[in-house]
Amino acid sequence: MKTLYFDCFAGASGNMILGGLISLGVDRAELLRQLRFPDAAEFSIDFENVDRSGISAVHADVRVPVENKHRHLKDIINIIDGSALSEGVKSRSRSIFQRLADAEAKVHGIDIGKVHFHEVGALDAIVDVVGACIGFELLGIDHFACSKIHVGSGFVDMAHGKFPVPPPAVTELLNGLPIYSTEITGELITPTGAAIISTVCSSYGAIPDIVVEAAGYGAGTRVYEKFPNAIRLVIGRSDAGSLPVSEQVILLETNIDDASPQVLGFVMDRAFDLGALDCWFTPIQMKKNRPATMLSVLCDGERAAALTEMIYAETTTLGVRVTETKRDCLEREMVRAKTPYGEIDVKVARYRGRVINAMPEYDQVKRIALKSGAAFRTVRDSALSCMAVVAGER
């Protein structure tokens, strides 16, 4: 399994991640070739090797024309969908901007369709997000992890005024993630950086057990004295030889006999928003012969507190059972299947090098089926058939 680890000792921003990917070895010519938007203005990116407190890093300077307009989520999605990017890059980019829109909507207390982006809706932010997603695909990343995130301190000037660091939208994006602050002043983690990391990463904390293949540094724009304003990106592979990976997890459970189905459905959505690894319901029988539901939430230790708080806030339960347990996970990778209907990402699971399970990405199959008029299962089976050929060649 190929893993990308974000080491955020100086936070993260979109252009820092983009510069870090180039430092890792992403072909800048290929990235720029793919990074084209017919429905947007022309732009350019200058990649420069710079020094950040003795560390050589790549600074990505995205240059765009001055724009006097704010975009809504649908405008950004239209720009992404109107490009010639792969379905995998489009899907991940949409997910990142969807997460940004959700955070902005919650902070401002408005419907997501009414959110108009300021800084994160600018063309340079779109370039940062989509460029990062292209880089992830070019590197063939299967799994993403991140360190605790240094957020900075002080205040920052934004479109709505002066706000404390991290500002409200960034704080919402970092909900459930481990963060810390030091005497370093300034906004170290930006909305774009927070959205990218919180969307793609599934684990946070110390660097996972990997065999390091490469490391790269993406430079921030600000220069500090005796502090390297850069992000370190580390790529490595698990040396487990396609055996299941065992990890410690937390199981939160509670019995509920007086909640409506709508409330329980909302609780499941919130659980996944807060980073739950899994969430499910089990029909049970409680005292006085009452039919009830057992809510089960699987998570890592760092998210247990936030998820427990959510369960107390959103349900009528008076207690939550907490169990430390282990789970085994098979090595997984994304295989690009080139079907007659278009390219589709297929998640492949291996055991001792042998493919034992494969599942095409549902959203991509659905989108292609609706667009082409073909039956969903026809598109899905075509992806599985093509994947079998690709996986057999590996």
N, C-alpha and C positions, 0 to 999 in steps of 0.2 A: 504494500500500500504506500503510495507516494504522498507524503505529508508536507504541507507548508505551514510553518510556525511564524506567527507575527510576534516579534519581541518589541513591545511598545514601551521601552524605558523612557522615550521622549514623546509618547502619544502616537498619533497617526493622523494623516490627512490623505485626501485622494491623490495628490501629486507625489506625496512621500511614498505611498504604496506603488504608484506607477514607476517612480524612479527606482525603487527597490527591485521591481520585477526586471527592469532593464539591467540593473547591476547583477542580478542572478543569471542573466544570459538570454533573456527573451530577445529575439531578433527584432530590433527597432524598425527595420524596413518592413518586415512582415506585419508588425503591429500597426504601423501607419497605413499600410496598404488596406488592411481590413477596417480601419477606423475612419469610415466615411459615412456621412449622413446627407443624402440627397435633399432632405427637407430642412436643412439647417445651414447657417452661414459657414463660410470657409474659416478654417483655423489652422494653426501650426503648433508644433511642440518642439522645443529646443531641449535636448538632453545634454547636460554639462557635468563633467566630473569636478566636484568641489571638495574642499576640506572642511570637516566639521569637528573641531577640537582634536585634530590628528587622525580622524577617520576619513578615508576616501569614500565618498558617496556620490550617487547620481541625483542631480536636481532636475526635475521635470518642470519646465516652464511652459504652461499651456497659454498660447496667445490667441485671443478671440477678439472680434470687433466689439465695439461698445454697443450694448443692447439696452433699450429703454422699455423692456417689457418683462412681465412676470409670467411664468408658465404654471399651468395646472398639471396634475398628474397625467391626465389624458393627452396633453400636448407632448409631454416627454415620452410617453408610451408610443405615440404616433411617430415620433422621430426615430425611436429604436426599431419599431416594426417596419418602418419604411426603408431600412438599410438592408444591405446584403449580408449581414452577419449570420453566423450559424444559429440554429434554434437554441443550442445550449447557452451561447453568450446572451442572446435576447432574453431567454427565460431568467437567467441569473440577474441580468441588469434590471429587468422589470421587478423582480423580487426585492432588490435593494431599494429602488425608488418607491415601491409599495410600502416598505417598512418606514422610509422617510416620511411619506405622506401620512401614515398611521400615527407617527409620533407628533407631527405638526398638528394634525386634527385634534389629538387628545390635549395637547398643550393649550391650543387656542379655543377648545370647546366648540368646534364646528364640524360639520359633515366633511368627510374626506374629499368629496367632489368639489367642495368650495375652497380647499386649500390651494393657495397660490404661493409658489416657492419664491423666495428672494435669492439669497446666496446659492442655495442648493439647486435652484432651477436654472441657473446660468449655464451657458453652453460649456464653460470650462469644467463645471461639475459633472455634466453629462459625459464629457470626454474622459474625465478621471474614472468614473464608474465603469463605463463600457470598456475603456482601455484596460482597466484592471481585470475585468472578466475575460477579455481576449488573452491577456497574459496568463491567467490561470489555465485557460484551455490549451494554450501553446506549450505550457510546461507539463500538462497532463496531471494536474493535481487531483488526488482522490479524496483527501481529507485535510481539513483546516483546523488549526488550534492557535490559541493566543495566550500571551502572558497576562498578568495583571496589568491594567492600563494606567499609565501616568497621565493625569488629566490637566495638570498645571494648577495655577491659582490666580487670584485677582479678579479683574473685570474685563469684559470685552464689549466693544461697540458693535451693535447690530442694527438692522433696518428698523426695529421697533424701539431702540434705545440702548442703554447700558445695562448689561446683565452680568451676574456673577459667573465665574468659571467653575464647573461646566455650565453653559446656558441651558434653559429649560428643555429644548428639543433634544440636545445631546444627552442630558440626564435621562430622558425618557428612553432613548435608544440604548443606553447603558443599563437599563433596568435589569437586575439579576446578574450583572457581570461584576467581577472584582476590579475595583479601581483604587487609586491612592493619589495623594497630593503631597507636594514638597514645597520648598521655598522658591522654586522656579516659577516666575510669573509669566502669564500669558495663557492663551487657549491652546493646549497641546493636542487635544483630541477634537477634531472638527466634526460637524454633522456628516459630511461625506465619508470620512474615515471611520466614524462610529457605525454608520449604516453598512458599509462594506463588511467590516469585521463581524458585527453582530448578526449579519445575515448568513455568512458562509461558515462561521466557526461553530463547532459542536462541543469544544472543550476549552477550558481556561485554566491557567496556572503554570506550573513548571513545564518545561519542555518535555514532550513525550519521549518514550524510548524509541529512538530511531538511529539509523546509521547515516550520519550527515554526508550529503553529497555536495552541497554548495551553500554559501551564505552571501547575501548582498545587502547593501545599505542604500536607502532612499533618503535624500536630504530634505529637511524642512527649509522654508525660506528664511526664517529668522536665524540670526547668528548670536549665540550666547557665549559668554566667557567661561571657559573650562567646563562646558556642558555640551555634549554632542547632540545637536538637534537633528536626529535621524531615526529612522525605523530600521531594525534588522530583520530581514526575512531569511529563514533557514529552511532548506529543503532536505528531506531525508526519507529513507525507506525503513519500514519495519523489518527486522531481521528474524521474524517469527516463522518464516518459511511457509506462509499461507495457512498456518495453524490458527485456531480461534484465539483472539486476544481477550484476556480476562481483565476486568476492571471493577473497582469498588463503586457501588451505586447505593442510593437511598430509596427505599420504598415507603411512600406516605399513603396511609389508608384510613378511611373513616366510613362509618355506616350512617346513611341518611334516610329517614322515613317520612319526611314532610317537605320535600323540595319538588317543584314543578319540573317537567322535562326541559322547559326553556332555560331555567336556571342551570340545570346540569349541563346542557349543551354549551352555555356561555362559559361555565367553569372549565370545560375541556378546552375551549378555544383559548381562554386566558392561560391555562397551564402550558400550552404549546408556545404561546407568545412569550412566556417567562422562561422558556428554555427547557421544558420537560422533555425527557428522552422518550417517554411514552405515557399514555393516559387511557384508562379504560373503565367501564362500568360492569358490575356483576350483580344480577338480581339475587336478593337474599330474603330470608324470612327473619323478622325480629320479634321481640317480646310482644305479647298480646296479639300474636298472629298477624302482625302488620307486614305487608310486602314492602320491601325497601331496596335501596341501591347501595352497594359498596363502591366507593370512589377510590381508585388506585392511581397513584402518580409515581412514576419512576424518574429519578433525577440524579445529578451528581451532587456532591456535598455542598458545593458553593451556592447552589440554587435552592437548597432545601428550605432555608429560612424564608425566602421571598415567596415560595410556593405555599408553605404552611400558612403564612400571613394571608395570602389570597384565599385559601380554603376557608379560613375563619371569617374573612370579610364577606365572602360571596355565598356561604352556605349557613345553615343553622346548627352545624355540628358544635359540640362542646369539647371535643378532643380528637387528636390525630395520632394514630399509631406510627411510630418511626422505626424502621428496620434497616440495618446495614446488611447488604447482601452483595453478591457478585453476579456478573453476567459475562458470558462469552460471546464475542462478536467475530464473525467470519471476516476475512479480508475482502474488501469491496473495492471495485473500480468502476469508472464510467467508460463504456465502450461506445463509440460513435458508429451507429448503423446507418449506412447509406441506402435507403429504400427507394423504390420507384416514386414514392410520395414525398420524399424529402428526408433530410437527416434527422435522426432521432437518437437521443441519449438513452442507453440501456445500462441499468445498474446490475453489475455482475458480481456474484459471490463465489469465492473459491475456497476449497479445502484441500490442502496438500497439492496445490497447483491445478486441481481439477475443478471445472465449472460445475457447480451443483444447483445454482439458482440464477435466474435472470429475469429482470422486470423492466420493460420500457417505461420512461417517464410519462406518467398519466397526462399531465397538462399538455405535453407536446403531442402525444397521440390524439388527444381530444381536439386540439387546435387544428392539426393537419386533417383529421377526419372531417371536421366541419367545413374546412376550406375546400377540400378535394371532393367532398360528397361521398367518399368511400365509407364503408361500415367501420366502426371503431375497432372491432376485432380483426378486420382485414388488415388495417394499418398496423395494429399491434403484432399480429402474427408475421407480417412482413418484416418488422423490425427484429423480431426474435430469429427469423430465418437468416437474415443478413448478419445478425450478431454472431450466430453460430459459426459462420464462415470466418468472420474477423477474429473471434476468440480462438478458433482452431489454428489460425496462423501464428498465434503468439507462443 
